[in-house]
Amino acid sequence: MWSHRDSDARRSGIGNVFVKNLSDSIDNVRLQGMFLKCGDILSCKVVMTEDGKSKGYGSVQFESEECANAAIEKLNGSHVEGKKIYFVKFVRKNDRVLPNPDAKYTNLYFKNLDPDVTEEVLQEKFFEFGKIASLVISKDENGMPKGFGFVNFESPKDDKRALEALNGSQLGSKVLYVARAQKKAERERLLHLQFEEKRIKCLCQQY
């Protein structure tokens, strides 16, 4: 691995790019050479197995976000030694693109229910915050509750008030978890960002 002596700069995460689908023949030196024209590099690493073989991915950290963006724009999807390489920009937790807290929504997801908590009990609980369009507890093939479900309010304001008041509250013997019900695309995007961030953190810890 090649790295800049300034450890504080490397640990900042600024300008960090995750690279995947690399050819087995590409090592740290060759990976660095691929990016030299894009800007100054602080560190460069191809992740190896215990016996010294490439795992096909690594990371490159540039001196600035501008250089990292330029590298992604120029090289993402390009072919190197017969393989199409991909880049994912490191996204710090505080910079993640998450749903706008002020966005209007009416559907909530709840979980961590006691087995004996019924829809009638939850109807009464959520009705304190406004009119409910629908509420359902998810059940298995045998009709047994799975411990989670969804509630849909008629008004976004009521939805938000219920979320703020009931998330973390006690219901029976358990603490109720309530959150905005995300669409599949939103959940997948968030999980993808979390997965890539964990990968990059693991790489950075090896520097």
C-alpha distance (Angstrom), angle and dihedral (degrees) to the residues before:
residue distance angle dihedral
M1 . . .
W2 3.79 . .
S3 3.81 117.5 .
H4 3.78 141.9 168.1
R5 3.80 115.6 -108.6
D6 3.81 92.5 -125.7
S7 3.81 99.6 91.5
D8 3.83 92.9 -178.6
A9 3.79 90.7 59.6
R10 3.79 91.7 49.2
R11 3.79 93.9 47.9
S12 3.80 93.4 51.1
G13 3.80 91.1 79.2
I14 3.80 91.0 -137.9
G15 3.79 113.7 144.5
N16 3.81 93.3 7.9
V17 3.80 118.1 153.9
F18 3.81 127.2 -173.6
V19 3.83 113.7 -143.5
K20 3.81 124.3 -161.2
N21 3.81 141.8 176.1
L22 3.79 93.2 42.0
S23 3.77 122.5 168.3
D24 3.82 114.7 -104.1
S25 3.81 90.1 -118.0
I26 3.82 94.7 60.9
D27 3.81 112.5 100.2
N28 3.81 132.2 176.0
V29 3.79 94.2 -79.6
R30 3.80 94.7 48.9
L31 3.81 91.6 44.8
Q32 3.79 89.8 53.5
G33 3.80 90.7 49.0
M34 3.80 90.9 55.4
F35 3.80 90.9 61.3
L36 3.81 104.2 35.9
K37 3.81 93.2 100.9
C38 3.82 91.1 55.4
G39 3.81 96.7 63.1
D40 3.80 146.1 -74.6
I41 3.81 113.7 -30.4
L42 3.82 124.1 -145.0
S43 3.80 97.8 -174.0
C44 3.78 140.7 -4.2
K45 3.79 129.8 -169.7
V46 3.80 139.9 169.4
V47 3.80 110.6 -158.7
M48 3.80 112.7 -123.3
T49 3.79 136.1 -163.2
E50 3.81 120.7 -119.1
D51 3.79 90.4 -93.5
G52 3.81 92.6 53.2
K53 3.80 100.9 -100.1
S54 3.81 122.2 136.6
K55 3.80 117.2 -105.7
G56 3.80 89.2 -152.7
Y57 3.80 98.3 -108.7
G58 3.77 141.4 73.1
S59 3.78 144.5 143.4
V60 3.78 140.6 -99.2
Q61 3.78 123.7 -162.2
F62 3.79 118.8 -157.9
E63 3.77 127.7 -159.5
S64 3.81 91.4 -113.3
E65 3.80 142.4 19.8
E66 3.81 88.5 -117.5
C67 3.80 91.6 61.3
A68 3.80 91.4 46.6
N69 3.81 91.3 51.1
A70 3.79 90.8 48.3
A71 3.79 91.3 51.6
I72 3.80 92.5 50.3
E73 3.80 91.9 47.8
K74 3.80 94.0 49.1
L75 3.79 102.1 37.4
N76 3.80 110.2 25.1
G77 3.80 108.1 113.8
S78 3.78 93.9 11.7
H79 3.80 121.5 135.9
V80 3.80 120.4 -115.4
E81 3.80 118.6 179.5
G82 3.79 92.0 -17.0
K83 3.80 96.3 -49.8
K84 3.80 128.2 104.6
I85 3.80 108.1 -128.9
Y86 3.79 125.3 -150.6
F87 3.78 133.8 -157.2
V88 3.80 131.9 -154.8
K89 3.77 120.2 -170.1
F90 3.79 115.5 -130.4
V91 3.82 109.1 -108.9
R92 3.79 117.5 -159.2
K93 3.79 116.1 -139.5
N94 3.80 93.1 -113.1
D95 3.80 91.6 51.4
R96 3.79 99.0 50.1
V97 3.77 116.9 128.9
L98 3.78 101.3 -116.6
P99 3.80 131.2 166.4
N100 3.79 113.5 -73.2
P101 3.84 107.8 -99.8
D102 3.81 88.6 -142.3
A103 3.79 94.0 52.1
K104 3.80 116.6 119.9
Y105 3.78 115.3 -112.2
T106 3.80 135.2 149.7
N107 3.79 105.6 -168.8
L108 3.81 121.7 91.7
Y109 3.78 132.2 -173.2
F110 3.82 120.1 -146.4
K111 3.80 131.7 -175.5
N112 3.81 145.4 163.2
L113 3.79 94.1 71.5
D114 3.79 125.5 167.4
P115 3.84 110.9 -115.0
D116 3.81 90.7 -115.7
V117 3.82 95.4 53.8
T118 3.80 107.6 111.0
E119 3.78 132.8 -159.2
E120 3.81 88.0 -110.0
V121 3.81 90.3 58.5
L122 3.80 91.0 49.8
Q123 3.81 92.5 45.0
E124 3.79 88.7 57.8
K125 3.80 91.9 45.1
F126 3.81 96.2 50.4
F127 3.81 95.2 36.8
E128 3.82 88.2 72.3
F129 3.81 87.6 75.2
G130 3.80 101.1 45.7
K131 3.78 147.9 -60.8
I132 3.79 115.2 -32.5
A133 3.80 120.9 -142.3
S134 3.80 94.1 -169.7
L135 3.80 142.3 -15.6
V136 3.77 129.4 -172.1
I137 3.79 138.1 172.0
S138 3.79 112.0 -145.9
K139 3.81 114.2 -119.6
D140 3.79 135.1 -166.7
E141 3.82 127.4 -123.0
N142 3.80 90.7 -80.5
G143 3.79 93.4 52.2
M144 3.81 94.2 -105.9
P145 3.83 117.0 141.3
K146 3.80 116.1 -106.3
G147 3.79 93.8 -151.5
F148 3.79 97.9 -107.0
G149 3.78 141.0 71.3
F150 3.81 148.3 146.8
V151 3.78 137.5 -94.3
N152 3.79 125.7 -165.0
F153 3.81 121.0 -159.1
E154 3.79 125.8 -158.8
S155 3.82 91.7 -133.3
P156 3.82 127.9 48.4
K157 3.81 89.5 -144.5
D158 3.80 91.6 58.4
D159 3.79 90.0 46.9
K160 3.78 92.0 54.1
R161 3.80 93.8 46.7
A162 3.80 91.4 50.6
L163 3.80 91.0 50.0
E164 3.79 93.6 50.5
A165 3.81 93.9 45.4
L166 3.80 103.0 40.4
N167 3.79 105.2 35.9
G168 3.80 105.5 102.2
S169 3.81 93.9 10.8
Q170 3.78 123.6 132.9
L171 3.80 117.6 -102.9
G172 3.78 113.9 174.8
S173 3.79 109.6 -44.8
K174 3.81 95.2 -25.0
V175 3.79 139.4 69.3
L176 3.79 110.9 -113.2
Y177 3.80 119.1 -127.6
V178 3.81 115.8 -153.1
A179 3.81 126.6 177.2
R180 3.78 140.9 154.2
A181 3.79 110.1 -78.6
Q182 3.80 104.6 -116.6
K183 3.77 124.8 -149.6
K184 3.79 116.4 -114.6
A185 3.81 93.0 -105.6
E186 3.81 91.6 52.5
R187 3.81 92.6 49.0
E188 3.79 91.9 48.4
R189 3.81 92.1 49.2
L190 3.79 92.5 50.2
L191 3.81 92.8 46.2
H192 3.81 90.2 48.6
L193 3.81 91.4 52.5
Q194 3.80 91.6 47.7
F195 3.81 91.9 48.5
E196 3.80 94.5 49.5
E197 3.81 92.1 45.5
K198 3.81 91.3 53.2
R199 3.80 90.0 49.9
I200 3.79 92.4 51.4
K201 3.81 92.2 46.2
C202 3.81 89.3 53.9
L203 3.78 89.4 51.4
C204 3.80 92.5 48.0
Q205 3.79 91.8 51.2
Q206 3.79 88.9 60.6
Y207 3.81 92.4 59.2
